[in-house]
Amino acid sequence: MIFLPLLGGFAILALPETNLARIRAVAFATALSVFLGTLWLWAGFNPQESFQYVTRLAWIPSLGIEYVIGLDGLSIPLIILTAFLTLLAIVYSFNLTNRTREFFFFLLMLETAMLGVFVSLDLFLFYVFWEMTLIPMYFLIGIWGGEKRQFAAIKFFLFTFIGSVLMLAAFLALYFYSTPHTFNLQQLMTQTGALPHSVQLLIFLGIFIGLAVKIPIVPLHTWLPLAHVEAPAPVSMILAGVLLKMGAYGLMRFSMTLFPSMTHELAYGLAILATINIVYGSLLSMAQTDLKRMIAYSSINHMGYVLLGLASLDLFGFTGALFQMVSHGVIAGALFLLIGVLYDRTHTREIAAFGGLGAKVPVYSGLMTVTCFASLGLPLLAGFVGEFLCFLGAAHVPGYRVLVAVSLLGILFTAAFLLVMIRRVFLGPLNDKWASLKDMNTRERLAIFPLMLIIVVLGVYPSLLIRPISPTLTVLVDWVTARQP
C-alpha cells in the first residue's frame, strides 16, 4: 500500500500527455485503491494490541538499519486521513490541464512519502520518508503555484531541510550511543534512559527543532503562510491536512517515547510555546485581508491546541491532540478547497472584494459557513471535540491553568475573524461584479461533500475515532508518566 501510489505515478508518466482522461483515471484508481486499503487495515485493526501489520526486512545490515513498519492507534487514523485527502485532492484536480501528468505523479509520490512517515519504526527509515516529502511538495508549489511560487517553494524547502539536518544529527547521536548500534525505535526505547542528562537534552532538542518547523511552532512558522498562499488549492489541502501533522506525530512517536524524563522537564516550556501559537496565530489571522492567508495563519493557532494537549502529558490531552490533528486535517482541507472554488471563478481572494454571495451561491455559502463554524469550535462539529479535550487535559495540570485561561482567548479571536469574514463575504448587498457567479459544480461537490460528512459525523459521534486510539494513547501516557525525573 505504501508504494502503490509511487507505482501509479510511474504508470502515469508512461502515458501520453494528451490523454488527460486516462491520466485522471489512473490517478483516481490508484488513490482509491490506497484509501480502500487503509479502510481494510482499519477493519482488521485490534485497538487492544500494540504494533500490528509489522513488516521487518533487512535493509543495510552492516549499519543496523532495517525496513521496519507497523501500525498502532497513533498511526492508523493518520494514514486513513492521508489516503482520504489525497483521493479528494485528485478529484478536485480533474480540471487541471497544465502539465497534468507531472502534477499527478508528484501528488502520488507525496502520498507514498507521507504514508511512510506514519508507519516507520526505524529512525533512518522515518528520516528517508520525511525528506522524501520535500521533493514533490517543492515542485507542486514551484510549478503550479501563484506569482511568488518559486520563492515560496524555496523557502519551504530550506526551512524544512535545515530542521531535518538537526534531526538527522540527533538520530545519528542516538545510533552511536546505542549498544549495539541501531536505529530501531523499540530497541532504542530501552536504552535512552541511561544516557547522560546533557546528551538527552541535546538529542531531544535536535529532534524537536526538526519537528517544530513542520508543526509549525512560532517563530519557525514563517514559511507556512507563503507556501499556503502560493500553492494550488489541492496542494494547500494536503499541506495543512497532513504535512503539519507529521511534526506533531513525530513528537509523540519519537521525542516523547524516547525521552520521557526530558519530556517532563520541558513540558511547561512546550505549554508556553503552545499558548503563543494559539494566541499569536489567531491574532495574525485577524489582521489578514486575503482569505487563504487568513486560514493559513489559523493553522498555526489550531496546531497550538495540539501542542497544548501534548504538553499536558495527560490522557485527555493526548486524545484531544490526536483528535485535533485529524479534525483539523479535514476542516482545513475543506476550507482550502472552498477558497480554491471561489478563486477559480473570481481570481481574487480579497475579502473586501466580495459581499452578498449568500443569496447568489447558496450551496457554496452554506458549506463555507458550516466549515468555518467547525473551525471555530462549535459543538456538534469535529473542531469542538479536539479543542475541548486539549483544554481539559491541560486544565488537569495545576501549573497550566493560567496558560489555559490565556489560550481560551484564541477561541474568541478565531470566532471573531471567521464570523467577520462570513459577514463581509456572504451577507449584505451583492457586489455587481459577481452578478453572474455560478454555484459549485459536480466535481467540486464530490471533492468537498465527503469532508463535510466527516466534520459532522466526528462532531456528533467522536467515539468513532476516540475508541480505537485510546488504548495506544493510554500506553503512551503511562510510559511517559512512569518515568518522571
C-alpha positions as CSV (number, residue, x, y, z in Angstrom):
1,M,0.0,0.0,0.0
2,I,2.8,2.4,0.8
3,F,4.5,2.1,-2.6
4,L,1.3,1.7,-4.7
5,P,1.0,5.5,-5.2
6,L,4.5,5.7,-6.5
7,L,3.9,2.8,-8.9
8,G,0.7,4.6,-10.0
9,G,2.7,7.8,-10.5
10,F,5.3,6.0,-12.8
11,A,2.4,4.4,-14.7
12,I,1.0,7.9,-15.3
13,L,4.4,9.1,-16.6
14,A,4.3,6.3,-19.2
15,L,1.0,7.7,-20.6
16,P,0.9,10.4,-23.4
17,E,0.5,13.9,-22.0
18,T,-2.5,14.5,-24.3
19,N,-4.5,11.6,-22.9
20,L,-6.0,13.5,-20.0
21,A,-8.9,11.1,-19.4
22,R,-6.6,8.1,-18.9
23,I,-4.2,10.1,-16.7
24,R,-7.0,11.1,-14.5
25,A,-8.4,7.6,-14.4
26,V,-5.1,6.0,-13.4
27,A,-4.5,8.7,-10.7
28,F,-8.0,8.3,-9.3
29,A,-7.9,4.4,-9.4
30,T,-4.5,4.5,-7.6
31,A,-5.6,6.8,-4.8
32,L,-9.0,5.0,-4.4
33,S,-7.1,1.7,-4.1
34,V,-4.9,3.1,-1.4
35,F,-7.8,4.6,0.5
36,L,-9.7,1.3,0.4
37,G,-6.6,-0.4,1.6
38,T,-6.4,1.8,4.6
39,L,-10.1,1.0,5.4
40,W,-9.3,-2.7,5.1
41,L,-6.4,-2.2,7.6
42,W,-8.9,-0.3,9.9
43,A,-11.4,-3.2,9.7
44,G,-8.8,-5.7,10.8
45,F,-7.2,-3.4,13.4
46,N,-7.3,-4.5,17.1
47,P,-7.1,-1.4,19.4
48,Q,-6.0,-3.6,22.3
49,E,-2.8,-4.8,20.6
50,S,0.4,-2.8,20.1
51,F,2.0,-2.6,16.7
52,Q,0.2,-4.6,14.0
53,Y,0.8,-5.5,10.4
54,V,4.5,-5.3,11.2
55,T,6.9,-5.9,8.4
56,R,10.6,-6.3,9.2
57,L,13.2,-6.7,6.4
58,A,17.0,-6.4,6.4
59,W,18.0,-3.2,4.6
60,I,21.6,-2.2,5.4
61,P,22.6,-5.0,7.9
62,S,26.2,-3.7,8.3
63,L,24.9,-0.5,9.8
64,G,22.0,-2.0,11.8
65,I,19.4,-0.3,9.5
66,E,16.2,-2.2,8.9
67,Y,13.0,-1.7,6.9
68,V,10.5,-1.9,9.9
69,I,7.0,-0.7,9.5
70,G,3.8,-1.2,11.6
71,L,0.6,0.4,12.7
72,D,-0.9,1.2,16.1
73,G,-3.7,3.5,17.3
74,L,-1.5,6.6,16.9
75,S,-0.7,6.0,13.2
76,I,-3.7,4.3,11.7
77,P,-6.1,7.4,11.8
78,L,-3.3,9.4,10.2
79,I,-2.8,7.1,7.3
80,I,-6.5,7.0,6.7
81,L,-6.5,10.8,6.7
82,T,-3.6,10.9,4.3
83,A,-5.3,8.5,1.8
84,F,-8.6,10.2,2.1
85,L,-7.3,13.7,1.5
86,T,-5.1,12.6,-1.4
87,L,-8.1,11.0,-3.1
88,L,-10.2,14.1,-2.8
89,A,-7.3,16.3,-3.9
90,I,-7.1,14.2,-7.1
91,V,-10.8,14.5,-7.7
92,Y,-10.7,18.3,-7.2
93,S,-7.7,18.5,-9.7
94,F,-9.6,16.9,-12.6
95,N,-10.0,20.4,-14.1
96,L,-6.2,20.8,-14.3
97,T,-4.8,21.0,-17.8
98,N,-1.3,22.3,-17.3
99,R,1.3,19.5,-17.1
100,T,-1.3,17.2,-15.7
101,R,0.8,14.1,-15.9
102,E,3.6,15.6,-13.8
103,F,1.2,17.0,-11.3
104,F,-0.5,13.7,-10.5
105,F,2.9,12.0,-10.4
106,F,4.2,14.4,-7.8
107,L,1.0,14.2,-5.8
108,L,1.1,10.4,-5.7
109,M,4.8,10.4,-4.9
110,L,4.0,12.7,-2.0
111,E,1.3,10.2,-0.8
112,T,3.9,7.4,-0.6
113,A,6.2,9.6,1.4
114,M,3.5,10.7,3.9
115,L,2.3,7.1,4.4
116,G,5.9,6.0,5.0
117,V,6.4,8.7,7.7
118,F,3.4,7.4,9.7
119,V,4.3,3.7,9.7
120,S,8.1,3.8,10.1
121,L,9.5,2.2,13.2
122,D,13.2,2.7,12.3
123,L,14.6,6.2,12.7
124,F,16.6,6.1,9.5
125,L,13.6,4.9,7.5
126,F,11.5,7.6,9.1
127,Y,14.1,10.2,8.0
128,V,14.2,8.9,4.4
129,F,10.4,9.2,4.1
130,W,10.4,12.6,5.9
131,E,12.9,14.0,3.4
132,M,11.1,12.4,0.5
133,T,8.1,14.7,1.1
134,L,10.3,17.7,0.3
135,I,10.8,16.8,-3.4
136,P,7.2,16.6,-4.6
137,M,6.0,19.4,-2.4
138,Y,8.8,21.7,-3.8
139,F,7.7,21.0,-7.4
140,L,3.9,21.1,-6.6
141,I,4.3,24.6,-5.2
142,G,7.1,25.8,-7.6
143,I,5.4,24.8,-10.8
144,W,1.7,25.1,-10.2
145,G,1.7,27.8,-7.6
146,G,0.9,31.5,-7.8
147,E,3.1,34.5,-8.7
148,K,5.6,34.0,-5.9
149,R,5.6,30.2,-6.2
150,Q,9.3,29.8,-6.7
151,F,10.2,31.9,-3.6
152,A,7.6,30.0,-1.6
153,A,8.9,26.6,-2.7
154,I,12.5,27.5,-1.9
155,K,11.6,28.9,1.5
156,F,9.5,25.8,2.3
157,F,12.4,23.6,1.2
158,L,15.1,25.5,3.1
159,F,13.2,25.7,6.4
160,T,12.3,22.0,6.4
161,F,15.7,20.9,5.2
162,I,17.6,22.8,7.8
163,G,15.4,21.5,10.5
164,S,15.8,18.0,9.1
165,V,19.6,18.3,9.3
166,L,19.4,18.9,13.1
167,M,17.0,15.9,13.4
168,L,19.4,13.7,11.4
169,A,22.3,14.7,13.7
170,A,20.2,13.8,16.7
171,F,19.3,10.4,15.1
172,L,23.0,9.7,14.4
173,A,23.9,10.6,18.0
174,L,21.3,8.0,19.2
175,Y,22.7,5.5,16.8
176,F,26.3,5.9,18.1
177,Y,25.2,5.9,21.8
178,S,23.2,2.7,21.4
179,T,24.6,-0.8,22.0
180,P,24.6,-2.5,19.6
181,H,24.3,0.4,17.1
182,T,20.7,0.6,15.9
183,F,18.0,3.0,14.6
184,N,15.2,0.7,15.7
185,L,12.7,2.6,17.8
186,Q,11.7,-0.2,20.1
187,Q,15.3,-1.1,20.9
188,L,16.3,2.5,21.5
189,M,13.4,3.0,23.9
190,T,15.1,0.6,26.4
191,Q,18.5,2.4,26.2
192,T,17.9,6.2,26.1
193,G,17.1,6.5,29.8
194,A,20.7,5.6,30.6
195,L,22.2,8.4,28.6
196,P,23.7,11.4,30.4
197,H,21.3,14.3,31.0
198,S,23.2,16.7,28.8
199,V,23.2,14.2,25.9
200,Q,19.5,13.5,26.3
201,L,18.8,17.3,26.2
202,L,20.8,17.9,23.1
203,I,19.3,15.0,21.2
204,F,15.8,15.9,22.3
205,L,16.2,19.5,21.2
206,G,17.7,18.4,17.8
207,I,14.7,16.2,17.1
208,F,12.3,18.8,18.5
209,I,13.5,21.6,16.3
210,G,13.3,19.5,13.2
211,L,9.7,18.6,14.1
212,A,8.8,22.1,15.2
213,V,9.5,23.5,11.8
214,K,6.8,21.3,10.3
215,I,4.2,21.7,13.1
216,P,4.9,24.8,12.8
217,I,5.8,26.4,16.2
218,V,6.4,30.1,16.4
219,P,9.0,31.5,15.5
220,L,9.7,28.7,13.0
221,H,6.4,29.3,11.2
222,T,7.2,32.0,8.6
223,W,7.4,29.6,5.7
224,L,3.8,28.4,6.2
225,P,1.6,31.4,5.1
226,L,3.6,32.0,1.9
227,A,3.5,28.3,1.0
228,H,-0.2,28.1,1.6
229,V,-1.0,31.3,-0.4
230,E,1.1,30.3,-3.4
231,A,0.2,26.6,-3.5
232,P,-2.8,25.5,-5.6
233,A,-5.9,24.6,-3.6
234,P,-5.5,20.8,-3.5
235,V,-1.8,21.1,-2.5
236,S,-2.7,23.5,0.3
237,M,-5.2,20.9,1.5
238,I,-2.5,18.3,1.7
239,L,-0.1,20.7,3.3
240,A,-2.5,21.7,6.0
241,G,-4.3,18.4,6.3
242,V,-1.3,16.0,6.5
243,L,2.2,17.6,6.4
244,L,1.6,19.8,9.5
245,K,0.5,16.6,11.4
246,M,3.8,14.9,10.6
247,G,5.6,17.2,13.1
248,A,3.1,16.5,16.0
249,Y,3.2,12.8,15.2
250,G,7.0,12.7,15.3
251,L,6.8,14.5,18.7
252,M,4.6,11.8,20.1
253,R,6.2,8.8,18.4
254,F,9.9,9.7,18.9
255,S,10.6,12.7,21.2
256,M,8.2,11.7,24.0
257,T,8.7,8.0,23.6
258,L,12.5,8.0,23.6
259,F,12.9,10.7,26.2
260,P,10.1,10.6,28.7
261,S,12.0,12.2,31.5
262,M,13.2,15.0,29.3
263,T,9.6,15.5,28.1
264,H,8.6,16.1,31.8
265,E,11.4,18.6,32.3
266,L,10.5,20.6,29.2
267,A,6.7,20.2,29.3
268,Y,6.0,23.6,30.7
269,G,8.1,25.2,28.0
270,L,6.1,23.3,25.4
271,A,2.9,24.6,27.0
272,I,4.2,28.2,26.8
273,L,5.0,27.7,23.1
274,A,1.6,26.2,22.6
275,T,-0.1,29.3,24.2
276,I,2.0,31.6,22.0
277,N,0.9,29.6,18.9
278,I,-2.7,29.7,19.9
279,V,-3.0,33.5,20.6
280,Y,-0.4,34.8,18.1
281,G,-1.8,32.6,15.3
282,S,-5.3,33.8,15.8
283,L,-4.2,37.5,16.1
284,L,-2.3,37.2,12.8
285,S,-5.4,35.7,11.2
286,M,-7.5,38.7,12.3
287,A,-5.1,41.0,10.5
288,Q,-5.4,39.3,7.1
289,T,-7.4,40.6,4.2
290,D,-6.6,37.6,2.0
291,L,-8.9,34.5,2.6
292,K,-6.2,32.0,2.0
293,R,-3.6,33.8,4.2
294,M,-6.2,34.1,7.0
295,I,-6.8,30.3,7.0
296,A,-3.1,29.6,6.8
297,Y,-2.4,31.6,9.9
298,S,-5.3,29.9,11.6
299,S,-3.5,26.6,11.1
300,I,-0.8,27.9,13.5
301,N,-3.5,28.6,16.0
302,H,-5.0,25.1,15.7
303,M,-1.7,23.3,15.9
304,G,-1.1,25.2,19.1
305,Y,-4.1,23.3,20.6
306,V,-2.4,20.1,19.6
307,L,0.9,21.1,21.3
308,L,-1.0,22.2,24.4
309,G,-2.7,18.8,24.7
310,L,0.7,17.0,24.3
311,A,2.3,19.3,26.9
312,S,-0.3,18.3,29.5
313,L,1.1,14.7,29.5
314,D,-2.5,13.7,30.3
315,L,-4.7,11.1,28.6
316,F,-7.4,13.7,27.8
317,G,-4.7,16.0,26.4
318,F,-3.1,13.3,24.2
319,T,-6.5,12.1,23.0
320,G,-7.5,15.7,22.2
321,A,-4.2,16.3,20.4
322,L,-4.7,13.3,18.1
323,F,-8.4,14.0,17.6
324,Q,-7.5,17.7,16.8
325,M,-4.9,16.5,14.2
326,V,-7.5,14.5,12.4
327,S,-10.3,17.0,12.7
328,H,-8.1,20.0,11.7
329,G,-6.9,18.0,8.7
330,V,-10.4,17.5,7.5
331,I,-11.6,21.1,8.3
332,A,-8.6,22.9,6.9
333,G,-8.7,20.7,3.8
334,A,-12.3,21.7,3.3
335,L,-11.6,25.4,3.8
336,F,-8.7,25.5,1.3
337,L,-10.7,23.6,-1.3
338,L,-13.6,26.0,-0.8
339,I,-11.4,29.0,-1.1
340,G,-10.0,27.5,-4.3
341,V,-13.5,27.1,-5.7
342,L,-14.1,30.9,-5.2
343,Y,-10.7,31.8,-6.6
344,D,-11.2,29.7,-9.7
345,R,-14.3,31.8,-10.5
346,T,-13.2,35.3,-9.4
347,H,-9.4,35.2,-9.5
348,T,-9.3,37.1,-6.2
349,R,-9.1,36.2,-2.5
350,E,-9.5,39.6,-1.1
351,I,-12.3,39.7,1.5
352,A,-13.2,43.3,0.7
353,A,-13.9,42.3,-3.0
354,F,-17.0,40.3,-2.1
355,G,-20.3,40.8,-0.4
356,G,-23.8,39.3,-0.6
357,L,-22.7,35.9,-2.0
358,G,-25.0,34.0,0.3
359,A,-28.0,34.5,-1.9
360,K,-26.1,34.1,-5.2
361,V,-24.3,30.9,-4.4
362,P,-26.3,29.3,-1.6
363,V,-24.6,25.8,-1.7
364,Y,-21.1,27.3,-1.6
365,S,-22.1,29.7,1.2
366,G,-23.7,27.0,3.3
367,L,-20.7,24.7,3.1
368,M,-18.3,27.5,3.8
369,T,-20.3,28.7,6.8
370,V,-20.6,25.2,8.3
371,T,-16.8,24.6,7.8
372,C,-16.0,28.0,9.5
373,F,-18.2,27.0,12.4
374,A,-16.3,23.8,12.7
375,S,-13.0,25.6,12.6
376,L,-14.1,28.0,15.5
377,G,-15.1,25.0,17.6
378,L,-18.9,25.0,17.5
379,P,-20.3,22.0,19.4
380,L,-21.6,19.0,17.4
381,L,-18.9,19.7,14.8
382,A,-15.5,18.0,14.6
383,G,-13.5,21.0,15.7
384,F,-15.0,21.2,19.1
385,V,-14.1,17.8,20.4
386,G,-10.3,18.0,20.0
387,E,-10.1,21.6,21.4
388,F,-12.2,20.7,24.4
389,L,-10.1,17.6,25.2
390,C,-6.8,19.5,24.8
391,F,-8.0,22.2,27.2
392,L,-9.4,19.6,29.6
393,G,-6.1,17.8,29.7
394,A,-4.1,20.9,30.2
395,A,-6.5,22.1,33.0
396,H,-5.7,18.9,34.9
397,V,-2.2,20.3,35.5
398,P,-2.4,23.0,38.2
399,G,0.6,24.9,36.8
400,Y,-1.0,25.3,33.4
401,R,-4.3,26.9,34.4
402,V,-3.1,30.4,33.7
403,L,-1.9,29.3,30.3
404,V,-5.2,27.6,29.6
405,A,-7.0,30.8,30.5
406,V,-4.9,32.8,28.1
407,S,-5.2,30.2,25.4
408,L,-9.0,30.4,25.6
409,L,-8.6,33.9,24.1
410,G,-7.6,32.1,21.0
411,I,-11.1,30.7,20.6
412,L,-12.6,34.1,20.9
413,F,-10.2,35.6,18.4
414,T,-10.8,32.7,16.0
415,A,-14.6,33.2,16.3
416,A,-14.1,36.9,15.7
417,F,-12.2,36.7,12.4
418,L,-14.2,33.9,11.0
419,L,-17.6,35.5,11.7
420,V,-16.4,38.8,10.4
421,M,-15.3,37.1,7.2
422,I,-18.6,35.4,6.8
423,R,-20.4,38.7,7.2
424,R,-18.3,40.5,4.7
425,V,-18.3,37.8,2.1
426,F,-21.8,36.3,2.2
427,L,-24.0,38.9,3.8
428,G,-25.1,42.5,2.8
429,P,-25.7,43.7,-0.7
430,L,-24.3,41.8,-3.7
431,N,-21.3,43.2,-5.5
432,D,-22.5,43.8,-9.0
433,K,-19.2,42.4,-10.3
434,W,-20.3,38.9,-9.2
435,A,-23.9,39.0,-10.6
436,S,-23.1,36.1,-13.0
437,L,-21.2,34.0,-10.4
438,K,-22.1,30.3,-10.6
439,D,-22.5,27.9,-7.7
440,M,-20.4,24.7,-7.2
441,N,-20.3,22.1,-9.9
442,T,-20.5,18.3,-9.5
443,R,-16.7,17.8,-9.4
444,E,-16.3,20.4,-6.6
445,R,-19.2,18.9,-4.6
446,L,-17.8,15.4,-4.9
447,A,-14.5,16.6,-3.5
448,I,-16.0,18.6,-0.6
449,F,-19.1,16.7,0.5
450,P,-17.2,13.8,2.0
451,L,-15.2,16.2,4.1
452,M,-18.4,17.8,5.3
453,L,-19.8,14.4,6.2
454,I,-16.7,13.6,8.3
455,I,-16.9,17.0,10.0
456,V,-20.5,16.3,11.2
457,V,-20.0,12.6,12.0
458,L,-16.9,13.2,14.2
459,G,-18.7,16.1,15.9
460,V,-21.8,14.1,16.7
461,Y,-20.1,10.7,17.3
462,P,-16.5,11.3,18.4
463,S,-16.2,7.8,19.9
464,L,-15.8,6.6,16.3
465,L,-12.3,7.9,16.5
466,I,-11.6,8.0,20.2
467,R,-12.4,4.4,21.0
468,P,-9.7,2.8,18.7
469,I,-7.0,5.3,19.6
470,S,-7.5,5.3,23.4
471,P,-5.6,2.0,24.3
472,T,-2.5,3.1,22.4
473,L,-2.5,6.6,23.9
474,T,-3.1,5.1,27.4
475,V,0.1,3.0,27.0
476,L,2.0,6.1,25.7
477,V,0.9,8.3,28.6
478,D,1.7,5.5,31.1
479,W,5.2,5.1,29.5
480,V,5.9,8.9,29.8
481,T,4.4,9.5,33.3
482,A,6.1,6.4,34.8
483,R,9.5,7.9,34.0
484,Q,9.3,11.3,35.7
485,P,12.7,12.7,36.6
